[in-house]
Structures are given as C-alpha cells and as structure tokens.
Amino acid sequence: MGSLAAREGERSRGDFEVREKKSVRRKER
C-alpha cells in the first residue's frame, strides 16, 4: 500500500536533488 507513496517520495526527492545540482552549477558559473 505504501508502494505508491514511496514512489512519489522518491520522485520528489530526485527532483529536489536535480534542482540543487542545477542551482549549484549556476552558482559555479
């Protein structure tokens, strides 16, 4: 039952990580 919720959490988590990496890249530039 928590499979879907876990999937959604992982998805949002990945998005957050990607956003952080993008912001870091922007700052580096």
N, C-alpha and C positions, 0 to 999 in steps of 0.2 A: 504493500500500500504506500510505503514511503519511497517507492522507486521513483515515481514521477517528481515528487518534491525534491528528492536528492538530485535528480537530473536538472531540474530548474536551478537549484542552488549552484550546481557545478557550472551551469551555463552563465549565470550572472557572475559567478566568481571569475570565470575565464574572461568575460567582458571587462570586468574591473581590472584584471591583470593587464590585459591588452591596452586599456586606457592608460594605466600607469606607465607602461613601457612607452607608449606614444608621447605622453607628456614629458617623460624623461628625455626622449630623443629630441623633442622640440627644445627643451632647455639646453641640451648639449649643443644644439645648432645655435 
